[in-house]
Amino acid sequence: MKKVEGICHLCGKYTELTFEHVPPKSANNKERAKLITGREIFNTKKLQAGITLRYINQQQGAGNYTLCKECNNNTGDWYAKEYIKFANEIGYILTNEINIKTAKGIGLDSNKLYFQRIIKQILCMFLSTIQPEYAMEFKDIREYVLNKISTEFNSEKYRVSMYLLKNYEISHSGILGLLLKENGKTTIRKVAIMNLYPIGFILEIDPPKKNIDDTTDITKFTTLEYDELQNVVMTFTITEKYSLHNFTDRFIKENSDNRSDNNGK
């Protein structure tokens, strides 16, 4: 097994790194994965033409050498088990309790989830999938994840949203600045996106008041105690593969509009 050294995306130490599965192995990530990363997931030319996006074959499941042994073991013990339980419950509903071809969303009613552990696992995965130099900038998120009993999370600076995936997909974008037209105005939204079948997540930095269409804001669960069981009653939207909600659709439309305008000049 190869030895990889670098900066741990969580504690920040330069040391030997271990392979962090994203998502955890027992959450549909045990077999070979086709991982799509970076701006490729926004390749509008391929999406418009129906061409398969470029991917990386990962034989041992999706992930990378991003965490030191101590951080990998701690987060696996503290958070990953509850996330696996949550992801598998969602997967069971999608495959056994609804018509996935026609359903637009599902309702989740559960009082058996430690949701603070789930959201800390989500944040840990975001840290593992973003560029290492950016991971160091999120000291407040790293400290929140490293301290399992911490309930201090800056919900004005960050927003975590969730949606469900109709089809299998493992992809993540890293940190991106997206130029969008909203209400006739051009705005920049700084986001990181993870599609980890059967669930997708968006982390927004300095988010506007309006949530992203077709997503459910789960940031409120960051203030829960580590051992606090939460009665979760929420509705989650089911999206098509590569849709990334209104993001990609809007990119494709705006690019098409721009080409039409240019052709008409």
N, C-alpha and C positions, 0 to 999 in steps of 0.2 A: 504494500500500500504506500502510495507516495506521501511524502511529508511536505506540507504546505505551511509556510510562515507568512504572517501579515498582521494587520491590525484587526482585532476583534471588533465587529460592528456594534457590539453591545457595551462592553466594558472599556474599550479603547486601548487595551494593552497590545503591544507588539509581541506575538508569541506564536506557537504552533496552533494552527487552526484545524477544526474538525468539520466534517461535512454536515451541514444543516439542511435537512429535508424540508422543502416548502412546497406544499403543505406537509405535515407529519406523515410518516410512512403509512400509518394505519388509517389515514384519511384519504384513501384512493391514490396513494403515491408509492406503492411497493414495486411496481413493474417499470419497464422502460417508458420514459416520458418524452414527448415532443414539446420542448419548451420554446415559446416565442417570447422574445425580450425587446426592450427598448422601443424605438420609434417604428419598428416593423409592424407593431399592432395597429398603427395608424397609417399604413401604406394604402392610401386611397386608390391609387391606380390598380393595385392588385385586387382590392376589395370590390371595386366597380366591375372589374373583368371576371370576378369569380375565381381568381387564381389563389392557390394555397399559399399562405404566408410562409416566409422562410423560418425554419425552426432548427433547434439544436437537439440532437438525439442524446439523451442521458440514460445510460444503461441501468443505473441504480436508483432511478427515480429522480424527480426534479429537485434541484437544490444546488448548493455551492459551499465552498470552504469559507465560511464567514464568521463563525463563532469559535472562541476558545473552548476547551473541554469543560471548564467549570461553568461557563455561561450556557453551553449546550445542555449539560446535565441538569442545571438548576431550572431553566425554563421548561425543559422536557418534563421534569418532575412537578413543577408548580402549575403550569398552564396547558401543556400540550394534551394531556389526557382529557381535560374537559372540552377542549376544542374538537378533538377526535369524536367524542361523544355527540357533540352538537352537529358536526358536519355529517356524521353517519345518520343521525336522526333526520336531517334535511334530505339526505340522499334517499333514505327509505321512503319518505313521503313522496318525493318526486317520481320514484320508480314503481311504487306499489299502491299509492292512495289517490292519485289523480291521473287524468288523461294528459300526459305531458305535451301531446300534439296541439291541444286546444286551450289548455289552462294558461291564464295570464299571470297568475300569482297564487300564493298559498297563505293561509293564516296559521300562525304558530301560537299555540297555547300550552305553555309548560311552566311548571313550578319546581322543576328539578334541575335547574341549571345554575351554576356559579358563573354568572355572566362576566364578572370582573376578570376572572381567569381567561375566559374566551377572548375578551378584547385585548388583554395584555399579550396573548399569543398572537393575535392579529398584528399588533404593533411590532412585536418581535420579528414577525415575518416581513413586515414592511422594511424594518431596519436591515434585514438580511438580503433584501432584493434591491435596495437602492445602492447607488455608487458609494464606495467606502468613504470618500471625501465628504459626501453629503451626510452620511450616517453620523459622522463626528459633530456635525453642526446641530443635530437634534439632541443636545445634552439633556434637555428637560424630558423628552420621551424616553431616552435611555435610562435616566435615573428612576423614572416612574416604573419601567419594566423591571429594572434590577432590584427594586424594593417591593417584594410581593405584597406587603401590607399598605403600600402607599395608595392614597385616594386623591392625590393632588395632580390634576391634569388640567392643562390650559385649554378649555373648550372654546375660548374665543379665538385662539391661534390655530387650533386644529379641529377638523371635523372628520369623523369616520362614518362612511356610509356603506350599505350592504345591498346586494341584490342576488338573485339566483340564476344559474346557468341551465339552459335547456339541454345543451350538448356538452360533451367532454371538451375541456380546454384547460391548459396550464400555460399561463402567460403573465408577465409583469413588465411594467414600463420603466421602472426607476422614476426619478423626479423629472417631471416635464412642465414646461410653461406652455399652456395652451392658449392660443389667441382665438377668442370667440366673439361673435356678434350677438349681443343680447339687447333687445328693445331698441335696436338701431344704433347702439353704442358698441365699440370694440373694447373688450376687456381681456385681461390676462388672468387665467386661473392656474395656479401652481398646484399640481396634483401628482400622486403616485397611484397606479392602478394594479391590482392583482386579480387575475381570474384563476381561481383554484377550485375546479369542479368538485362539488356542485355549487360553490359559493363564490361570489366576486365581491371585491372591496375597493373603495376609493378613499384615499387619505388626501384631504385638502389642507393646504397651508394658507393661512389668512383668508378663510372662506367668506364669501358674501353671505348676506342673510338668507337668500333663497337657496334651498337645497337643490342638488342635481335631480333632474326629472327621473322618475322611475327608480329611485333609490330610497332606502329607509335609513334615516339617521340613527346610529346606535351609540353616539358619543356619550349620551347620558349615563351609560353603564360604567363609565370610567370612575365614577364616584362611589361605586359599591365597595363594600368590604370584601376582603379575600374569601372569607367563610360565609358570605351572605348569599343565601339562596334567593333568587329573584323570580317572581311570577312574571313570565314574559308572554305578553299578548300583543303580537305584531303581525303586520301583513308585509310580505316580501314579493316584489315583482320578479317574474321569470323572463329572461331575455334570450334573444337569439345569439348564436355563436358569433363572436367578434363584434357584436353590436356596440358594446361599451356605451349603451344607452344613447342619449342624444348626441354624445360627443362625435362618434364616427359618422353618424348619419348627417350631422350638421357640417362636418368637414367635407364630406362628399358633395353635399348640396352647394356649399359655398364655393368649392373648387369648380364645380360644374357651372355655377353662375358666373364665376370669374372668367372661365374659358369662353362662355357665350358672349360676355361683354367685350372681351378682347377680340373675338372673331368679328364682332360687329363694327369695330373701329376702322 
